[in-house]
Amino acid sequence: MAAAIIAVTNEYLYRKYTGGWFQMAHVYVPAQLMISYTLYRLITIPGVSLIDAFIVFSFSTVAFRVFVSIVLLHDNIGTGSWVALGLLFLARVAQLTLGK
């Protein structure tokens, strides 16, 4: 979850603050390192497969992106994004109900 929050926060900052990537590199580079570390921690938890970690990271990232897009950026969310969110939700439900 932390990786998704950091990733979407970076995307939000990139959209809100113009001036190019290089001027904000002091923010983006450490944040990317934190994303990589949190994903590493997620996939090294005993009993969690890479696919499990991917589903959790994807769902949390998409859900947080939708929240930021609607609440902070006031963007319109396309049908494809809603379908993707629904499919990720169904993947998580299937994962929990059918077992690993």
C-alpha positions in Angstrom: 0.0 0.0 0.0 2.8 2.4 0.8 4.4 1.9 -2.7 1.0 2.8 -4.3 0.7 5.9 -2.2 4.3 7.0 -3.0 3.8 6.3 -6.7 0.6 8.2 -7.1 1.9 11.1 -5.0 4.8 11.3 -7.5 2.4 11.3 -10.4 0.3 14.0 -8.7 3.3 16.2 -8.0 4.4 15.8 -11.6 1.0 16.9 -12.9 0.7 19.8 -10.5 4.2 21.3 -10.6 5.5 22.2 -14.0 9.1 22.8 -14.7 10.3 19.4 -15.8 11.4 16.2 -14.3 15.0 17.2 -13.6 14.0 20.1 -11.4 12.1 17.8 -9.1 14.6 14.9 -9.3 15.5 15.4 -5.6 12.0 14.3 -4.8 11.3 11.7 -7.5 14.6 9.7 -7.2 14.3 9.0 -3.4 10.6 8.3 -3.8 11.3 5.8 -6.5 13.8 4.1 -4.3 11.2 3.9 -1.6 8.7 2.3 -4.0 11.3 -0.3 -5.0 12.1 -1.0 -1.4 8.4 -1.4 -0.3 7.7 -3.7 -3.3 10.8 -5.7 -2.3 9.4 -6.0 1.2 6.0 -7.0 -0.1 7.3 -9.9 -2.3 9.7 -11.2 0.4 6.9 -11.7 3.0 6.7 -15.4 3.7 3.7 -17.0 2.0 3.2 -14.2 -0.5 3.8 -15.0 -4.1 4.8 -12.5 -6.8 1.3 -12.7 -8.3 -0.3 -12.0 -4.9 1.9 -9.0 -4.5 1.2 -7.8 -8.0 -2.6 -7.9 -7.5 -2.4 -6.1 -4.2 0.0 -3.4 -5.6 -2.1 -3.0 -8.8 -5.4 -2.7 -7.0 -4.1 -0.2 -4.5 -2.4 1.9 -7.1 -5.4 2.0 -9.4 -7.8 2.8 -6.5 -5.6 5.6 -5.2 -5.2 7.0 -8.8 -9.0 7.1 -9.1 -9.3 8.9 -5.8 -6.6 11.5 -6.7 -8.0 12.0 -10.2 -11.5 12.6 -8.9 -10.9 14.5 -5.6 -7.7 16.4 -6.2 -7.3 16.8 -10.0 -11.0 16.9 -10.9 -10.4 14.7 -13.9 -13.0 12.6 -15.7 -12.4 8.9 -15.3 -12.8 6.9 -18.5 -14.9 3.7 -18.8 -11.7 1.6 -19.3 -10.3 2.8 -16.0 -13.5 1.8 -14.2 -13.5 -1.6 -15.9 -9.8 -2.1 -15.0 -10.6 -1.3 -11.4 -13.5 -3.7 -11.4 -11.4 -6.5 -12.9 -8.6 -5.9 -10.3 -11.3 -6.0 -7.5 -12.6 -9.3 -8.9 -9.1 -10.7 -9.1 -8.6 -9.9 -5.4 -12.0 -11.4 -4.5 -11.2 -14.6 -6.5 -7.8 -14.8 -4.8 -9.3 -14.5 -1.3 -12.3 -16.8 -1.9 -10.7 -19.6 -4.0 -7.5 -19.6 -2.0 -3.9 -19.3 -3.2 
